[in-house]
């Protein structure tokens, strides 16, 4: 079964410096039909103007993953981390028992376009953690590249990825027309989000900003129609 979430149906907040689209209920946006999908609680697609950003603010008990699509993001946190995240980078912060961080557009002349996704942890508390990895374009082209995997896994591929405190995996992919890949999700659930372009998910066509929740399907089949960037969450049922 596939639950479709068209881009235009998402929540929208325009703050001038920030244009935010919310797949699930977030801040002042509330949709009882789309509170979350399994442990995936937040999927926001944000555009941040030059000079804009989020001053230092707290988080706790949430696994936060940020993928920069265009531009550059400057991050600083109370753990002492400071970095700039660019396209192809995946940033991870496990808030654990509590952490403060700030996020700003790092460019003086280019808007910032990003996805930020929050996953509920399997266990609350614990020491906050930070990680950041670059996923080269060649690893994402025409395939699904594992970027985030469970911290408890013994699988070699997951061990090489960012370690998240939940039974969840995040894949990144870029598909040109007719390029295709499959992912087995038997006994699990998934969320697919198209950041740009157009692709076919099983028998459904998804465009920019569209998402889909998948459950009770054995396999996800993704095929490019127009050059498309996609993120896929493989989640516990």
Secondary structure, DSSP 8 states (H G I E B T S, - for coil): -EEEE-GGGSEEEE-SSEEEEESS-BTTB--TT-S-BTTEEEEEEEEE-TT-EEEEEEE-S-EEEEEEEESEEEEEETTS-EEEEETTEEEEEE-TT-EEEEEEE--SSS-EEEEEEEE--SSS----EEEEEE--HHHHBTSEEEEEEETT---HHHHTSEEESSSEEEEEEEE-BT-EEEEE-TTEEEEEEEEEEEEEETTEEE-TT-EEEEES-SEEEEEEEEEEEEEEEEEE-
